[in-house]
Amino acid sequence: MSKLYIVPTPIGNLEDMTFRAIRILKEASFILAEDTRTTGFLLKHYEISTRMMSHHKFNEHTTVEKVVERIQAGEDAALVSDAGTPAISDPGYLVVRHCIDAGIDVECLPGATAFVPALVNSGLPNDRFCFEGFLPPKKGRKTRLESFAEETRSMIFYESPYRLVKTLTQLSEVLGEDREASVSREISKLYEENKRGPLSELIQYFGSKTVKGEIVIVVDGMKKK
């Protein structure tokens, strides 16, 4: 039976693409792409000519049944996001769930995802951690932040450069300005940066410069007494 392949793509450096991922994208009947222009650049780089189908958070509810039908008809599909592993703070969950419910085999390839190198680079405990992705921009944000007050595991967040200082400030208000944390941006790219220190120092550092790129924040958990 044909299947759905979940294919991670590089979060920055194109050399992070695996041999297997390239093969699957070449052999698939079609590729589900979050942004066909972004994926098109990747496919051109690796000389992959497989046709793409647009599949993103704004149309996935209307396209998912068509995807299931095509796989059931004998086509292999490969799902990619703009960067990293699909369904991790990106579209993917819905089509995976529908395929499983339809009895379709789903296979996720190992590969790039931003929070793993950020966690390891942070120097903070990584034997136990919680991944929170993006915080709610408005509604429910305060409640979510306050829920971390007694979290003992390392906490991982994704954030945009425009809200970085605001988020660090709000975390310091809940967790204390002396709480150790790390900010990683532009992971695997030319200007990769990993800045570590108390939240108060990170707020001062990033508040004094223009910040660009994708960002991962890792915050130390509450120490047990």
N, C-alpha and C positions, 0 to 999 in steps of 0.2 A: 504494500500500500504506500502511496505517496505520503510525504510528511511536511511538516513545517519546521524549518531550521531557524533558530535564533542565532544571529551572527553578530558578535561584537565587532566594532570598528574602532580605529585609533582615536584617542581623545586629543591627540596633538600630532605627534611624530608618526608619519605614515609607515615607517619601518616597524611599527608595533603590530602591523597586520600579520596574522599567522598564515602559514602555507595552507592549512586546512580551510581557513575562512575564504581565502582566495579561490580555492578549488570549488567549494560549495557555491559561491556566488557565480562562478563560471558555469557550473553544471545545473543550477536551479532553472526551473521553467520561467519563473519571474521573481523579481525582487520587490518587496514592500518597503518603500522608502519614506522616511519622515519628511524629507525635503529632497526632491529629485535633483535639484541643482547641486546641493552639497554632496549627495551620494554620486552624482554624475562625475564630479571631480575625482573622487576616489576610484570609480570604475575606469575612468580614462587612464589614470595613473597605472593601473594594473592590467590594462588592456582587456577589460571585461565588457562584453557586448550584450549581456542579458538584459532583457527589457524590464523597465521599472513600472511600478504601480504606486501612485501616491497614497500613503496611508499615515495619517497623523491624527492628533487629538480632536481636530475639528470635523473630520469625516469618518473616523473609524466606526462609529455606530451605524453608518449607512453602507459601508463597504465590507464589513466583516463577513456577512453572509455570502457575498460573492466570492470572497477569498476561500471560505470553507467549501463552497461548491466547486471551485476550480481544483482544489486539492483532492476532493472526493472523486473528481473526474479523471484524476491521474497525473496532475501536475505537482511538482515539488515547488514549495515557496520558501524564500529566504527573507526573513524580517531583519531590517537594520534600522538604527536610529542615526541621527546626525553624528553622534560620537558616543563611544562606550557601549555598554550592554543594554539592548532594548528592554523596556519595562522597568528599569531602575531610574525613577524620576523622569521617565519618557514613555511614550505610547508602547503598548505591547501586551499588557495584561489581558485586555479584552479579547484579542484574537487568539491568544494562547488558551484562555478559558473556553472560548467557543470551539476551538479545535479539540480540546480534551473532551468536552461534552459530546462532540460528534464522533468520538472514537478515533480521531486522527492522532498519529504519533507525533510528538513534539520533541525536538532535540535541541538543546542549548549548548553551543560551543563555548569553551572557556575563552576568556579574553579580557580586553581592557575595560576597566571601570574606575572612575576617578577616586572614589573614597578609599580604596585599598592602599595605593601608594601614599595618599595623604595621611592615613592613619599610621602607617609604618614610619613615615618621615617625621611624624609629630614627636616621637619619643615618649608618648603617653602610653599607659597600659593598653595593650591590645588583645589580651586573652579573653576579655569580655567587653562588648561594646554594643551600642544601639545606634542604628542609622535612622535619622529623622528626615532626610531629604530637605526639601524646601519648606520653611515655616509658612503658615498662612500669611499673606500680605496684610490683611486687615482683620476680618472677622475671625475670632477664635485665636488670634495670635497671642494675646496676653495670657489666656488660659493655658495654651500649649507651653509657653515659656515658663509659667509658674509650676507646671507639672514636672519640670526638671530639677526643682529645688533639692530633692532628696535622692536623685539618681546617682548610684554609685559606679555605674559603668561609664567608660569614655563615650562621649556623645558626638555624633557626626552630623553636620549640616551642610547643605548646598546653599549658596547665596550668590546674588548678582553683585557686581562691583558697586552699583548705585545704592544698595542697602547694607553694605558690609559694615560700615561704622555704626549705623543705627542698630544692627543686630548685635554687634559686639557690646555696645552700650547697654542694650536691654538684657543681654546675658549677664553682664556685670552687676546690674541692678538686682537680678534674681539670685545669682550664684556668688557674688562678691567680686570686687575688682582685683583681688589677689589670686583668683582661680587661674591655674595654668591652662594655656590653650595654644593652638597652632593654626596658622592660616596658610594654606597652600593655594597657589594660583598658577595658571598656565602650565599645568603638569605635563611633562614630556616635551614642552615646546622650548624654543630658544631662550626665552626670558623667564623660565620657571623660577619661582620664588617660594621658599618655605620660611616663614617667620614665626618664631616661638617665643613665649613669655607670658607673664600675667596679662589678664584682659585689659588692665589699665594701660600697660605699655603698648599693646596691640592697637588700642583705640587711638593713642597719641601718634603712633607710627603711621597708621593708614589714614588718619585724619589730616595728616600734613602732606599728602601726596595724591596724585591722580591715579586711581586704580583701574586696571583693565583686566579682562580675561575671566575665565570660569574659576570659581572659588569654592574651596572646601574648608570648612571650619571644624576643628576637632577640639573638644573641651574636656578637661579632666573631670572625672566623676567626684562626688563627695567622698571624702576619706572616712572610713568607718572608725568610730571612736573605740 
